[in-house]
Amino acid sequence: MLELKNLCFQVPGEDTGEKEIIKNINLTFKEHSFTVITGPNGGGKSTLARLIMGIERPTAGRILWNGTDITEKNITERANLGISFAFQQPVRFKGIKVKDLISLSTGADKKLSIAAACDYLSKVGLCARDYIDREVDASLSGGELKRIEIASVIARNTPLSVFDEPEAGIDLWSFNNLIKVFEELHDTSSNSLIIISHQERILNIADEIVVIANGCVKAKGAREEILPELLSGTESCKYYQ
């Protein structure tokens, strides 16, 4: 279980003082939960995801993982505890092949077969034979890189996986595959998913939706409760005000 307690994050302002990006957020993500975090652009969603993973450190508040305070732990330490993260803009690794990246994701104590690596690539809509031996470098498009990263996160099979806008840069056919992947992950494992997204089809398969706007939690509840208001019109949505 992941708990965010009175979480705040500030950065230096353009002129003077501090600019608040995250303002006193309190959230609990239970085991085997599928939560989508949504809201207007610039509202703090991606920053919140980076705080969860330890890429950024909060200026106030605490982050608890299964009752243990992990606020001061870095991204590697949190990964070792069982938290995975898929970046909105994945990192390129010149000299590392796709099969090696996916294999490394499963940990040094697990030997991943080529067949298994290919299966993960197929799940995200990539023809495995065309990608398994390619380098994770500039020769890959943003959409290809994004799907490879998602495949590596799926391969890790951690208790919590956080995806920052997994649909960005992905074509419609591959996006349809991703929807099936997320549904399968939720239905066949006890792991939890947190997805940052605006996409209605992703919102529509979540258990719970959290709306973040202006650095605050504007709404939190079951999909059936939150989604109708969101679909009433983004600009007029009361949660965005």
C-alpha positions in Angstrom: 0.0 0.0 0.0 1.3 3.5 -0.9 0.4 6.5 1.2 1.1 10.1 0.5 0.8 12.3 3.6 0.6 16.1 3.4 2.9 16.0 0.4 4.2 19.3 -0.9 6.6 20.3 -3.6 8.0 23.7 -4.4 10.4 25.1 -6.9 12.0 28.6 -7.1 9.6 31.2 -8.6 10.4 33.2 -11.7 10.8 36.4 -9.8 10.9 35.8 -6.0 9.8 33.3 -3.5 8.7 29.7 -4.2 6.2 28.3 -6.6 4.0 25.5 -5.2 3.6 22.6 -7.7 2.1 20.1 -5.2 0.0 21.4 -2.4 -0.6 19.3 0.7 -1.8 16.1 -1.1 -3.1 13.2 0.9 -3.8 9.9 -1.0 -3.8 6.2 -0.4 -3.4 3.6 -3.1 -4.4 0.2 -1.9 -3.1 -3.2 -2.9 -4.5 -4.5 -6.2 -5.8 -1.1 -7.2 -6.0 0.4 -10.6 -5.9 4.2 -10.3 -5.9 6.8 -13.1 -4.7 10.3 -12.2 -6.0 12.9 -14.5 -6.6 16.6 -14.7 -5.6 19.7 -16.7 -2.2 20.1 -18.2 0.2 21.7 -15.8 -1.8 20.7 -12.8 1.0 18.6 -11.1 0.2 15.1 -12.3 3.6 14.2 -13.7 5.3 15.9 -10.8 3.3 13.7 -8.4 4.4 10.6 -10.3 8.0 11.6 -10.1 7.7 12.2 -6.3 6.2 8.7 -5.9 9.2 7.2 -7.8 11.8 9.3 -6.0 13.0 11.2 -9.0 12.0 14.4 -7.1 12.0 14.9 -3.3 9.1 16.6 -1.6 9.7 19.8 0.3 7.2 18.6 2.9 5.2 15.6 3.8 5.9 11.9 3.8 5.6 8.9 1.5 4.9 5.5 3.0 5.2 2.1 1.3 3.6 -0.7 3.2 4.0 1.3 6.3 7.6 2.1 5.9 8.7 5.7 5.3 10.5 5.9 1.9 10.5 9.7 1.6 14.3 9.9 1.6 14.9 6.9 -0.6 16.1 7.4 -4.1 14.7 5.9 -7.3 17.0 2.8 -7.2 16.0 2.0 -3.6 12.3 2.4 -4.4 12.8 0.1 -7.5 14.4 -2.5 -5.2 11.4 -2.3 -2.9 9.0 -3.1 -5.9 8.0 0.2 -7.5 8.4 0.6 -11.3 8.1 3.7 -13.4 7.5 4.3 -17.1 8.6 7.8 -18.2 6.5 10.0 -20.4 9.7 10.5 -22.5 11.8 7.3 -22.1 15.6 7.4 -21.9 17.7 6.1 -24.8 20.5 3.7 -24.1 23.1 3.6 -26.8 24.9 0.2 -26.8 22.1 -1.7 -25.0 19.9 -4.0 -27.1 16.2 -4.3 -26.6 16.5 -7.9 -25.4 19.1 -6.8 -22.8 17.0 -3.9 -21.5 14.0 -6.2 -21.0 16.1 -8.9 -19.4 17.8 -6.4 -17.1 14.4 -5.1 -16.0 13.6 -8.5 -14.4 16.6 -8.4 -12.1 20.0 -10.0 -12.0 18.7 -13.1 -10.3 16.2 -13.9 -13.1 17.3 -15.2 -16.5 14.7 -14.1 -19.1 14.6 -16.2 -22.2 14.5 -14.6 -25.7 11.1 -16.1 -26.2 9.8 -14.4 -23.0 11.3 -11.1 -24.1 9.7 -11.4 -27.5 6.3 -12.1 -25.8 6.5 -8.9 -23.8 7.3 -7.0 -27.0 4.3 -8.6 -28.8 2.0 -7.5 -25.9 2.8 -3.9 -26.7 2.3 -4.2 -30.4 5.8 -4.7 -31.6 7.0 -7.4 -34.0 9.6 -9.1 -31.8 11.9 -10.3 -34.6 12.2 -6.7 -35.8 13.2 -5.2 -32.5 14.7 -7.8 -30.2 18.3 -7.2 -31.4 18.0 -3.4 -32.1 19.8 -0.9 -29.9 17.8 1.3 -27.6 19.1 4.4 -29.3 18.2 7.3 -31.7 17.2 4.9 -34.4 14.0 4.2 -32.5 11.0 6.5 -32.8 9.5 8.0 -29.7 6.5 5.6 -30.0 8.7 2.6 -30.4 10.8 3.5 -27.4 7.7 4.1 -25.3 6.4 0.6 -26.1 9.7 -1.0 -25.3 9.9 0.8 -22.0 6.3 -0.3 -21.2 7.3 -3.9 -22.1 10.3 -3.7 -19.7 8.0 -2.5 -16.9 5.5 -5.3 -17.5 8.4 -7.8 -17.4 9.5 -6.5 -14.0 6.1 -7.5 -12.6 6.5 -5.4 -9.4 3.8 -4.8 -6.7 3.3 -1.2 -8.0 3.8 0.2 -11.5 3.5 3.9 -12.4 3.0 4.9 -16.0 3.2 8.6 -17.0 1.0 9.1 -20.1 1.7 5.7 -21.6 -0.5 6.6 -24.7 1.8 9.5 -25.7 3.2 9.0 -29.2 1.6 5.7 -29.7 -0.6 4.8 -32.8 -4.2 3.7 -32.4 -3.6 0.0 -33.1 -0.8 -0.1 -30.4 -3.0 1.9 -28.0 -5.7 -0.8 -28.3 -3.1 -3.4 -27.4 -2.1 -1.3 -24.4 -5.6 -1.2 -23.1 -5.7 -5.0 -23.2 -2.3 -5.2 -21.5 -3.5 -3.0 -18.6 -6.7 -4.9 -18.2 -4.8 -8.2 -18.2 -2.3 -6.9 -15.6 -5.1 -5.9 -13.3 -7.2 -9.1 -13.8 -4.4 -11.6 -13.5 -2.1 -10.3 -10.8 -2.3 -8.7 -7.3 -0.2 -5.8 -8.4 -1.3 -2.2 -8.4 -1.3 0.3 -11.3 -1.1 4.1 -11.2 -1.5 5.6 -14.7 -1.3 9.3 -15.5 -3.7 9.9 -18.5 -6.3 12.0 -20.2 -7.5 9.2 -22.4 -11.1 8.2 -21.9 -10.5 4.6 -22.7 -7.9 4.3 -19.9 -10.1 6.2 -17.5 -12.9 3.8 -18.4 -11.0 0.7 -17.2 -9.8 2.2 -13.9 -11.2 1.2 -10.5 -10.6 4.7 -9.1 -10.0 8.1 -10.6 -8.0 11.0 -9.0 -8.3 14.5 -10.4 -5.3 16.8 -9.8 -5.6 20.5 -10.7 -3.5 23.4 -9.5 -1.4 21.0 -7.4 -4.4 19.8 -5.4 -6.7 16.8 -5.3 -9.9 18.1 -6.7 -11.7 14.7 -6.7 -11.1 11.1 -5.8 -13.5 8.2 -6.1 -14.8 5.3 -8.1 -14.8 5.5 -11.9 -18.6 5.5 -11.9 -18.7 8.5 -9.6 -16.0 10.7 -11.2 -16.0 9.8 -15.0 -19.5 11.2 -15.9 -18.5 14.7 -14.6 -15.2 14.5 -16.5 -17.0 13.6 -19.7 -19.4 16.6 -19.3 -16.7 18.8 -20.8 -13.1 19.5 -19.8 -13.4 23.3 -19.6 -16.6 23.3 -17.6 -15.8 20.3 -15.4 -16.2 21.4 -11.8 -13.2 19.4 -10.7 -10.9 21.5 -12.9 -12.0 24.8 -11.3 
